[in-house]
Amino acid sequence: MYKVDLNSDLGESFGAYTIGMDSEILKYVSSANVACGFHAGDPLVMGKTVELAKAAGTAIGAHPGFPDLVGFGRRNLAASPAEAKADVKYQLGALLAFTKSADVRLQHVKPHGALYNMAAVDMKLALAICEAVAEVDSSIILLGLANSKMLEAGREVGLKVASEVFADRAYLEDGNLVPRRQEGAVIHDKDLAIKRVIGMVTQGKVESITGKEIEIKADSICVHGDNPSALEFVSNIRTELQKNGVEICNLDAIV
């Protein structure tokens, strides 16, 4: 039987602003990436999200990003590897305080937004992130873009790594995501997205935006649940995967 993890970015509310439908999405995913306060989230939200995930039996991961609340962590920052390493350690430490007090394990780390995308192609930045994780706790799994420098760096420093694919994003021929500013970057046809996901999990292949078929490893699927239609999409992905003989489980059971 095939196995795959379903992950979602949660804990992104901040102060008086509510973002996402965390309690609902947790019914369908097996791993939660919790914002650590730099691109989104705050201490109260972090604590609440950890408790919600614990109650749902969902594995918890840290979702560190650039210190960019205004840009939601999606703007490329000219941070040095040393700065990025310290920033990731800082955010890991914050979330670890909440997981420890809730008596749950921090399963994985998945960088957010621009930090994630830059580290996918920049080995120095990728190594800085992976060194930060390994120096805090080498048993933590690194979740990164399939076929990326980040996974290469994770293996180099001795971390367990998990390959992430995206249900609603288009791919370039080199395996990287099509930039959001480019037409066709986001797939809005739910049936097509689900078909692509099943192919990635069961066949290890996906069609790039140019039409070329590329090889891809899918340990975990990123799904979004920040609006009612997206929530239905997540539910449908889970149902269709299970219909196709795919077991949904968290990363500890896969890597």
C-alpha positions as CSV (number, residue, x, y, z in Angstrom):
1,M,0.0,0.0,0.0
2,Y,1.2,3.5,-0.7
3,K,1.6,5.9,2.2
4,V,1.5,9.7,2.2
5,D,1.3,12.6,4.7
6,L,-1.1,15.5,4.3
7,N,0.2,18.7,5.7
8,S,-1.2,22.2,6.1
9,D,0.2,25.6,7.2
10,L,-1.7,26.6,10.4
11,G,-1.5,29.0,13.2
12,E,-1.3,32.0,10.9
13,S,-3.7,34.3,12.8
14,F,-2.2,37.3,14.5
15,G,-3.6,39.5,17.2
16,A,-7.1,40.6,16.2
17,Y,-6.8,39.0,12.8
18,T,-8.0,35.5,12.1
19,I,-6.6,33.6,9.1
20,G,-7.6,30.1,8.1
21,M,-9.9,27.5,9.5
22,D,-7.5,25.6,11.7
23,S,-9.9,23.5,13.7
24,E,-11.6,22.3,10.6
25,I,-8.5,21.5,8.5
26,L,-7.1,19.5,11.4
27,K,-9.8,16.9,10.8
28,Y,-8.3,16.0,7.5
29,V,-4.5,16.4,7.7
30,S,-1.9,14.3,9.4
31,S,0.7,17.0,10.0
32,A,0.4,20.6,10.9
33,N,3.0,23.3,10.1
34,V,2.7,25.9,12.9
35,A,3.8,29.5,12.2
36,C,6.4,30.7,14.7
37,G,5.7,34.4,14.9
38,F,8.0,35.8,12.2
39,H,5.8,35.7,9.1
40,A,2.5,35.0,11.0
41,G,1.2,33.8,14.3
42,D,1.8,35.1,17.8
43,P,2.4,33.4,21.2
44,L,-1.3,32.9,22.0
45,V,-2.0,31.6,18.5
46,M,1.0,29.2,18.7
47,G,-0.2,27.8,22.0
48,K,-3.7,27.4,20.9
49,T,-2.7,25.7,17.6
50,V,-0.5,23.2,19.4
51,E,-3.4,22.3,21.7
52,L,-5.8,21.9,18.8
53,A,-3.3,19.7,16.9
54,K,-2.7,17.6,20.0
55,A,-6.5,17.1,20.5
56,A,-6.9,16.1,16.9
57,G,-4.0,13.7,17.0
58,T,-2.2,15.6,14.3
59,A,1.7,15.6,14.2
60,I,3.2,19.1,14.8
61,G,5.9,20.8,12.9
62,A,7.6,24.2,13.0
63,H,7.0,26.6,10.1
64,P,9.8,29.2,10.4
65,G,9.9,32.1,7.9
66,F,11.6,35.4,7.3
67,P,10.9,38.2,9.8
68,D,8.3,39.8,7.5
69,L,4.8,40.1,9.0
70,V,3.7,42.7,6.5
71,G,4.7,40.6,3.5
72,F,3.6,37.3,5.1
73,G,7.1,36.0,4.6
74,R,6.7,35.9,0.8
75,R,9.2,38.6,0.0
76,N,12.8,37.6,-0.7
77,L,15.1,39.0,2.0
78,A,18.9,39.4,1.6
79,A,19.6,37.6,4.8
80,S,23.0,36.0,5.2
81,P,23.2,32.3,6.0
82,A,24.2,33.1,9.5
83,E,21.2,35.3,10.0
84,A,18.9,32.7,8.5
85,K,20.4,30.0,10.8
86,A,19.8,32.1,13.9
87,D,16.3,33.1,12.8
88,V,15.3,29.4,12.3
89,K,16.8,28.4,15.7
90,Y,15.0,31.3,17.4
91,Q,11.6,30.2,15.9
92,L,12.2,26.5,16.7
93,G,12.9,27.4,20.3
94,A,9.7,29.4,20.5
95,L,7.5,26.5,19.3
96,L,9.4,23.9,21.3
97,A,8.4,25.7,24.5
98,F,4.8,25.2,23.5
99,T,5.2,21.6,22.4
100,K,7.1,20.7,25.5
101,S,4.5,22.3,27.8
102,A,1.8,20.4,25.9
103,D,3.8,17.2,26.2
104,V,3.9,16.5,22.5
105,R,6.8,16.0,20.1
106,L,7.9,18.4,17.4
107,Q,7.9,16.0,14.4
108,H,9.3,18.2,11.6
109,V,10.4,21.6,10.3
110,K,9.1,23.1,7.1
111,P,10.4,26.5,6.1
112,H,7.8,29.0,4.9
113,G,7.3,31.1,1.8
114,A,10.3,33.0,0.4
115,L,12.7,31.2,2.8
116,Y,11.5,27.8,1.5
117,N,11.7,28.8,-2.1
118,M,15.1,30.4,-1.9
119,A,16.5,27.5,0.0
120,A,15.2,25.1,-2.7
121,V,17.9,26.5,-5.1
122,D,20.5,28.1,-2.7
123,M,22.7,25.4,-1.1
124,K,24.3,27.8,1.4
125,L,21.0,29.0,2.7
126,A,19.7,25.4,2.7
127,L,22.6,24.3,4.7
128,A,22.1,27.1,7.2
129,I,18.5,26.1,7.8
130,C,19.4,22.4,8.1
131,E,22.3,23.1,10.5
132,A,20.0,25.1,12.7
133,V,17.5,22.2,12.9
134,A,20.2,19.5,13.5
135,E,21.9,21.6,16.2
136,V,18.6,22.0,18.1
137,D,17.4,18.4,17.6
138,S,18.8,16.0,15.0
139,S,15.7,13.7,15.3
140,I,13.5,16.4,13.7
141,I,12.4,15.6,10.1
142,L,13.1,18.2,7.5
143,L,10.2,18.7,5.1
144,G,11.2,20.4,1.9
145,L,10.4,20.7,-1.8
146,A,10.9,17.4,-3.7
147,N,14.2,17.3,-5.7
148,S,15.4,20.5,-4.0
149,K,18.7,21.7,-2.5
150,M,17.0,21.8,0.8
151,L,16.6,18.0,0.9
152,E,20.2,17.6,-0.3
153,A,21.4,19.8,2.5
154,G,19.3,17.9,5.0
155,R,20.9,14.6,4.0
156,E,24.3,16.2,4.2
157,V,23.9,17.2,7.8
158,G,22.3,13.9,8.8
159,L,18.6,14.8,9.1
160,K,15.8,12.6,8.0
161,V,14.2,14.3,5.0
162,A,10.7,14.2,3.5
163,S,9.8,15.2,0.0
164,E,6.9,17.6,-0.3
165,V,4.6,18.1,-3.3
166,F,1.8,20.6,-3.8
167,A,-1.7,19.8,-4.8
168,D,-2.6,23.1,-6.3
169,R,0.7,24.3,-7.8
170,A,2.3,23.9,-11.2
171,Y,5.8,22.7,-11.7
172,L,8.7,23.8,-13.9
173,E,10.8,21.2,-15.8
174,D,13.5,21.4,-13.1
175,G,11.1,20.4,-10.4
176,N,10.7,23.8,-8.8
177,L,7.4,25.5,-8.4
178,V,6.2,27.9,-11.0
179,P,6.5,31.4,-9.5
180,R,3.1,32.7,-8.2
181,R,3.4,35.8,-10.4
182,Q,3.4,33.6,-13.6
183,E,0.2,32.7,-15.3
184,G,-0.8,29.1,-14.6
185,A,1.2,28.9,-11.3
186,V,-1.9,27.9,-9.3
187,I,-4.2,25.1,-10.4
188,H,-7.8,26.0,-9.9
189,D,-9.4,22.9,-11.4
190,K,-10.0,20.7,-8.4
191,D,-10.5,17.5,-10.4
192,L,-7.2,18.1,-12.2
193,A,-5.3,18.8,-9.0
194,I,-6.6,15.6,-7.4
195,K,-5.7,13.6,-10.5
196,R,-2.1,15.1,-10.4
197,V,-1.8,14.3,-6.7
198,I,-2.7,10.7,-7.2
199,G,-0.2,10.4,-10.0
200,M,2.6,11.9,-7.9
201,V,1.9,9.5,-5.0
202,T,1.3,6.3,-7.0
203,Q,3.5,6.8,-10.1
204,G,6.1,9.2,-8.9
205,K,5.5,11.5,-11.9
206,V,3.8,14.9,-12.7
207,E,3.4,16.9,-15.8
208,S,5.3,20.2,-15.8
209,I,3.8,23.5,-17.0
210,T,5.5,22.9,-20.4
211,G,3.8,19.5,-20.8
212,K,7.0,17.5,-20.0
213,E,6.6,14.6,-17.5
214,I,9.0,14.8,-14.7
215,E,9.9,12.4,-11.9
216,I,8.8,13.4,-8.4
217,K,8.8,11.8,-4.9
218,A,5.7,12.5,-2.8
219,D,6.2,11.8,1.0
220,S,3.9,14.7,1.9
221,I,1.2,16.7,0.1
222,C,0.7,20.4,1.1
223,V,-3.0,21.3,1.1
224,H,-4.5,24.6,2.0
225,G,-7.7,25.1,4.0
226,D,-8.1,28.8,4.5
227,N,-11.5,29.1,2.9
228,P,-14.7,26.9,2.6
229,S,-14.0,25.7,-0.9
230,A,-10.4,24.8,-0.1
231,L,-11.7,22.8,2.9
232,E,-13.9,20.8,0.6
233,F,-10.8,20.3,-1.7
234,V,-8.8,18.9,1.2
235,S,-11.6,16.5,2.1
236,N,-11.9,15.4,-1.5
237,I,-8.1,14.8,-1.8
238,R,-8.1,12.6,1.3
239,T,-11.1,10.6,0.1
240,E,-9.8,10.1,-3.4
241,L,-6.3,9.0,-2.2
242,Q,-7.9,6.5,0.1
243,K,-10.1,5.2,-2.7
244,N,-6.9,4.6,-4.7
245,G,-5.3,2.5,-2.0
246,V,-3.2,5.3,-0.4
247,E,-2.9,5.3,3.4
248,I,-2.8,8.7,5.1
249,C,-0.2,8.9,7.9
250,N,2.2,11.3,9.4
251,L,5.9,11.6,8.5
252,D,7.1,9.4,11.3
253,A,5.5,6.5,9.6
254,I,7.0,7.3,6.2
255,V,10.7,8.4,6.6
